[in-house]
């Protein structure tokens, strides 16, 4: 048996361009960091693409090479697991615009030999999907058995179906939305302004100096609140104080929730690039699949054979059930085969990353049926 | 008729201390900026104290002396209005810790001759109420016909009743809470971290230099989202673009909601002191009236003759109806005379500041009954 170097963990490929982008610009070439799990079947008919969320990465089901932490969906993806790597070739690629090995603002612009920084073109979710399609071409995968994603991953799954309906047999969209609401945009804008307010940001040209870590930490803190539910925060922290067990009457992190948020903010700056945060949040804010199809979301999916499954969580206020329901209504209007379930969880938007046997059952069932 | 200089618009008084504070420190003296409307009745039996919110001021029902804008509750307070200044002496004082003329971190510390900055003691909502009680002593007002407030103003109204039950005939608490939840604390902590991340903050000692305006603007932007409802934001802005009517594929404020938030952030820095923002948010986060009374909110109001009225708004997710309901249950358990209404509004927490004829009717009715 010959080893095909295109498949396996911690892969990296440079694909020739140009890759045309929604904004009118194009990238002369793109790099994609990705991983695959399981073995390609006949004609790659068992390929499942999993798309990651805003700050995710390609280390889906293997330990992160730097931190040693388990892959972000290792609970769901693996031998005998809901996304079964004994049966499927599972692929996960770092999105365009990110900072985990795929092309993004921290990448070197071949034209100048220096990091793109803010000279990287503004991209869309559809552009991310185009880059993934180029990767599948490289892997010799014409058609996906399924594309799966939560949050921004779900947005990509929807864009996959809308952009390449003939390449997508089934799309599984979890805790997601087909467009960013005013409130979604508002939270992202706070994060971007926090980054840009940091003097170390220097219009994005910080790669040879100190990165805008303080601003990025504030951005992460604000976003993190939206990932949790009010009830979840109350259950997890309530008004509990830190170890010293008394109010300091100062500005230290008295409450556990403060300490938790500060930690979330700081640890994020170790692993994420501030400019990537700007670009990816922008891509999400620009998302409005209906707008791309004459104002009708149903038009985006009209007459396609792709099967859909949507999952929402009752405590998710970032992409609430109403957003999934709007997608389901459009899919029904388009005549697409669609199933939909709202699951109960106290954990808000983050629920899709956490233990949820109901979700596991829905994922496994949807992938098993054809 | 002699004019009593203690009453009228744009008043300012320096009260001798020491004012003991919940944190154990005390202030050697306090300054209070306040306004009164209407005339004192016999034995000041018609005094209504209105307490302002986090970023509010004493200019309740008169044009702001600097901006010329109408008072923040001019719609509700005035001759023949729900809080009728023909019948009542209405008082509004800038809270302790603020920056509109009352003592706060920007005030000069008499001990050093320099601004307190972060040497100002951390205060609580109850400390704000103590300062107001000292003002009432100065005005010769032994007892309030009513104390009224929305948001942090409602917290003060509750603390008034809990701390000085014999001085409060009635308390009207609008869109408020008896304690800050984990999510409330989390949002405030994001704002504080945004301010402290601004290098111009310089541990609070910026009064002879450039203030941390960028950090304060980010704090305000994050807070502002919590003042509006998701539906209200969608109705007001949706995904509408700015005048140029096309996505820029850049990082300008493409969406109207972005431009609105940036404006809210920037204009706030003209009128508010960043250190005051730290101190007042801290006071709100520390609020837990039950904790101050052995863990039982009912204990705080046990056996008192004060009448209560609570108003919540169905779209308010900052201090949702459940918080008001918890207060009402405690008041009922304490045997207090209590009325409660949840009003419908699309405007979220901000509803208490906006046109709402139902609210006007409840306020007027509650103040008219005795």
Interface residues (C-beta under 8 A of the other chain):
Chain A: X22 X23 X24 X25 X118 X121 X122 X179 X180 X181 X182 X183 X185 X186 X187 X189 X190 X192 X193 X194 X196 X197 X198 X199 X214 X215 X217 X218 X221 X222 X225 X228 X230 X233 X234 X236 X237 X238 X239 X247 X249 X250 X251 X253 X255 X257 X258 X261 X262 X265 X278 X282 X285 X286 X288 X291 X317
Chain B: X22 X23 X24 X25 X118 X121 X122 X179 X180 X181 X182 X183 X185 X186 X187 X189 X190 X192 X193 X194 X196 X197 X198 X199 X214 X215 X217 X218 X221 X222 X225 X228 X230 X233 X234 X236 X237 X238 X239 X247 X249 X250 X251 X253 X255 X257 X258 X261 X262 X265 X278 X282 X285 X286 X288 X291 X317
